[in-house]
């Protein structure tokens, strides 16, 4: 088990909670996906530079691209002002969405 640096953990609102993580392309600024991290996946991401998330449906850690080859090389990690959300800026290899789309945000909803 990889342990999060106590100095980083102290910045989080709740180091034991799942942290919503917005993932953005470092070059185009396009929002690619929303995922969740826990303290261990954040620690692994910070130490490896590869985006590692916590899967709520499988209840396990997963390195983005481990099975698909569509890795995310992390350029920066930022914490929001409340300490309860993260922003990752990445270089995406292949597509970000498991459906084969470049981004997970490909279904528009019209404003009324």
N, C-alpha and C positions, 0 to 999 in steps of 0.2 A: 504494500500500500504506500502510495506516494503522499507525503504530508505537505500541506500548504504552509509556506513561510508565515510565521506568526505575525510579522509586520503587515503582510498582505491580508491575512485573516482579520486583523484588527480594523481594516478599512471597510469590511463587509458588514452590512446591517445584521445579518445572521449567517455566520460561517457554516452552520449546519443545514441551511435551507438550499433548495434548488434555486439557481440564479438564472432568470431569463437572459438570453444572450442573443443580441442582434448581430448578424454577420453581414459585413459590407465589403464589396470589392474595393481593394486599395487603390486601384487605378481609375475606375469609372465612377466610383461612389454608389453604384447600384446596390440596393439591399438584396442580399441573396437568400437569406433564410433566418428563421428564429429557432433557436435550440435552447437547451438547458444545460447548465454546468453545476456541479457540486464542488466542494473544496478539492477533492482529489483530481477531478478532471481539469480544474483550473490550474492546479499545481503541475500536472502533466503537460498541459498546453504551454505554460510558462517555461518549463524546462526543455521541452522538445521542439517548440515552434510549430508543431502540427496540432491543428484544432482537434481537441478531444472533448466529447460531450457526455452527458448522462442521458441515456434513453429511458424515458418514463415508461414506455410500453414494454421494454425488455428488462427494465430494472437493472441495467448494467452500463458500464462505460463503453464508449465506442469512439475510435479514431475515425474521423470523417475520411472516407475513401478507402478504408481498410479492405472492404470487399469489392467496391466499385472501381477503385483506382482514381476516384475524383477527390483527391486530397485538397486540403486548404493549408497553405503555408501562412502562418500568422505573422503580420508585420507589426501590429500594435494591439494592445488591450487597454481599454479605458473603462473606468467605473463611473456610474452616474452619481449625481450629487447626493442621493439618498443611500448609496451603498448597496442597492438591491437590484441592479441591472448592469450588464456588461455590453460593450461594443467591441467586436473584433473586426479589424481590417485585415483582409486576407488576399492572397493570390489564389484563385480557384483554378484547379486543374480539372478540365472537363466541366460537367454541369453540376450545379449545386443541389438541384431537386431530385428526389428519388423517382419522380415521374419521367425524368429525362429532359425536363425544361431547364433553361439556364438559371432561373431563379424560382424560388417557391411561390413568389408573389406574381402569378400569371393569370389570375382570375379576377377581372375587374368587376366591380359592383357599381352600378349607376347611382348617382345622387338623385334624389327626388326633387 
